[in-house]
Amino acid sequence: MIELSRLRADPEGIAQALLKKQVEAAPLIEQLLAYDAERRRLQKTIDEMRARLNELSKAIGEALRKGDNEQAASLRAESQSLKETLPSQEVQMREVEAKMEEILVRLPNPPHESVPPGRSAAENVVIHMGSLPLLPANGRLPHWELAEKRGFIDFTRGAKVAGSGFPFYIGVGAKLQRALIQFFLEEAEKAGYTEMEPPFLVNTETAFGTGQLPDKDAQMYYIPLDELYLIPTAEVPLTNFYRDEILEASQLPIRLCGYSPCFRREAGSYGKEVRGLNRLHQFDKVEIVQITLPEQSNETLEEMRSYVQSLVEKLELAYRVVLLCGGDMGFAAAKTYDVEVWSPAQQRWLEVSSISNFETFQSNRMKLRYRTNKGTALPHTLNGSALALPRTVAALLETHQLPDRRIRVPKALQPYLQAEYL
């Protein structure tokens, strides 16, 4: 959530920045600031009325001590009038605050100045290409055909049991999932992240804190009876671990990682682009999260990007890194890099990680602060997929596929699978 102080200080600048996200926010910001002025006027009136009530209480006592009953009665009448008027002023202020909150929670995070303009993924900027060449199809089977032929992923029975987008991983397929999760977690530990096993369901306050609500309400699975949401990523519980807390500056940066299944409704996703593992309703992912001092977050984002690149390189996959343009960015992000791997059989790029800096947007929503010499301040939060498994597996199967349909295991994964070929 954008800090109200920022909106007061630079409404035109924030409105201009949000145009990069294809959001015409100027009218909303103007309305918000009008409500803010009204709220401050009401607050001043309420404070003055409360102060006057305190003065009247003392004055009534003084008049009674002097035996001036007429003066005491006059003061009581004024006090009673204020007591009758005050609640309506407080109701008005609560109504104005609710209107302000309704606008604030729907304004996206303004993009960082380095984010390029653009409306869609077609205008994202490639900033880095991995060293491995982009392999041609050369008779490679797409991963869904290979998995069916080898019998280690069953999409049909998954659809029978739960619906499309919920595959079964069988034998070698299940072992590959487990090996990748273990590999990613151990690599994160080496990089200084503390492993956590988070809850896979969260409450409304938690989903609001990281920006999933209200923006992505339609994309989340909800359990009405318990008022809980299935998590779309481990980012949500991990980042909220410190919600409503004040940290010491010496604690920062905080580095957390965790594995979780992820649940996404992905409403409206159809066609060949979502076939097989390309897009699922349930999938596994290892997430990394950092909470940093504001002056360190840009450097931290680059460090996290380099770390994710190292994972893809160890899996011996061709990849690229793109800087998302404003129109392709998420609601809560200030700056995002996507890491995409090459799918030889499909001859296209598959996103396996998004690494984002949210600056103070999430910490403000979560009421997360850290102590400074002048009081408290909002830290910056960042997260990244390290990595999401489905498209990683798709690229592994297609890239390392041999003519006899065996799969060559990258050296980094061999200790986890205890095999050179699958």
Buried (B, 14 or more C-beta within 10 A) or exposed (E): BBBBEBBEEBBEEBBEBBBBBBBEBBEBBEEBBEBBEBBEEBBEBBEEBEEBBEEBEEBBEEBBEEEEEEBBEBBBEBBEEBEEEBEEBBEBBEBBBEBBEEBBBBBBBBBBEEBBEBEEBEBBEEEBEBEBEBBEEEEBBBBBBBBBEBEBBBBEEBBEEEEBBBBBBBEBBEBBBBBBBBBBBEBBEEBEBEEBEBBBBBBEBBBBBBBBBEBBEEBBBBEEEEEBBBBBBBBBBBBBBBBEEEBEEEEBBBBBBBBBBBBBBBEEBEEEEBBBBBBBBBBBBBBBBBBBBBEBBBEBBEBBBEBBBEBBBBBBBBBBBBBBBBBBBBBBBBBBBBBBBBBBBBBEBBBBBBBBBBBBBBBBBBBBBBBEEEEEBBBBBBBBBBBBBBBBBBBBBBBBBEEEEEBBBBEBBBEBBEBEEB
